């Protein structure tokens, strides 16, 4: 009878709330707290986007440069020399790319202007036909009305120019933040992370450290993979444009390279830019061929290159990528779409690592338990020996 009073089955029978419902309520409460925390963090990030976006850009650039610096240091290069070498390589590549773009635009400017005039004349003749009916008189009337609109809204345009100046100042500030974040990550990134870990309670240090290591490895792998994919897309589509004689092949490759870092949307924008230039300057036949080249390169990237490079290192479901890019674009525009996938991949790895049991602590606990068992066994043996002596 006494055992029945302490039987949990008997107690559960008297409880009108099922255990499953209690478990679901607790889980829902925890989930709501987590969602509320994420919402508050996102709101604060949007309020200081001028700082958060350059900081994230600096982290991504650091994830690319820190492994290069570490590789040089492992081969006995001094840290200062390794950091300077990495910066020289990056700045040299950027300077060379800008130089190629400027040189190509300068060399092809005359041909571009002539072809553009021909294309505009052909477009004007086409638009003058039915059903468009945009004759020269209507176009001139539209230009005159546009000039009048500019005069009437000159005050608003001046304020808009002031906003452009403010935006330029924010861009310069963002570049400075990116440079400082990258520089300090190269110099003492591990020390900075150790300081961040020490802020949290001691019991959480192991899990936070493991989560940070996993997230950094995932981010570094993701950036290297995207760099290879973007370079492959840029080279393939740029060579196709060069072979077809499409002007501005280097700017086309640059747009494709940058667009590859924004899944789905970037590929569409880069491909449309290449096909549009081919249509404008070379005609619809070359435009169709250019479209085929874009589709072929994208298919090779999606079905061969991405699976081979990614493997099991960066696991993100395609639905999560689509929803993440859409949500990022809705919240923060182009920057949100750009940072959505690396942020999702990094957080996914950090959460998975944080859920794993702390191996070091588990081993220590196991060793402690073994010592306790040995101590208890020895004490029992001593008691037995004492009994025998008595």
Secondary structure as UniProt FT lines:
FT   HELIX           2..5
FT   HELIX           8..14
FT   HELIX           19..47
FT   HELIX           49..74
FT   TURN            75..76
FT   HELIX           79..128
FT   TURN            130..132
FT   HELIX           136..152
FT   HELIX           154..199
FT   HELIX           202..204
FT   HELIX           205..244
FT   HELIX           249..259
FT   TURN            260..261
FT   TURN            263..264
FT   HELIX           265..282
FT   HELIX           284..300
FT   HELIX           301..305
FT   HELIX           306..310
FT   TURN            311..313
FT   HELIX           318..355
FT   HELIX           359..389
//
